[in-house]
Amino acid sequence: MAEPSGAARDPEAVSRFVEHFAAQLVEAGLPRMPARVFGALLASDTGALTSAELGERLRISPAAVSGAVRYLAQQHMVSREREPGSRRERYRVHGDQWYEALTNREAVIRRWEDALREGVTSLGADSPAGRRLAETLAFFEFMEKEFRALMARWRAEREERFGRR
């Protein structure tokens, strides 16, 4: 299914955006191929592309698309959906992908907190290492509390600016 055409675009300018944005994501720690696939999905008017469309736009193999999409799905940055009446999958990025990806990081932070608590107990709260771990634990607990409040403010801001979705 071809993507509907929005305003006339310079394909080279779109490609430059995708590669530039992907480079910023790579700089932040995302692997290169998932960053490129994510950028291509963001630059798509529909926010959804098939494996073949991604491969064509990025000039990459089906295996590269598959690996990138698997990574992005695990990070809650894209979702998979079946095309109606077809066995083909489309990969979709949603407007709230950043919210979802960050919110799912909370589980990781809670596991870190559990490990840090264990470390404080194991090392002794009064030892230099135990105090360092306790401070790190306090930082993550603070960030988790602040993050929940920040996300609540974002939901209100988003609704105000973009309406209920």
ABEGO torsion letter per residue (X at the ends): XBBBBBBBBBAAAAAAAAAAAAAAAAAAGBBAAAAAAAAAAAABAAGBBBAAAAAAAAGBBAAAAAAAAAAAAAAGABBBBBBBGBABBBBBBBAAAAAAAAAAAAAAAAAAAAAAAAAAAAAEAABAAAAAAAAAAAAAAAAAAAAAAAAAAAAAAAAAAAEBX
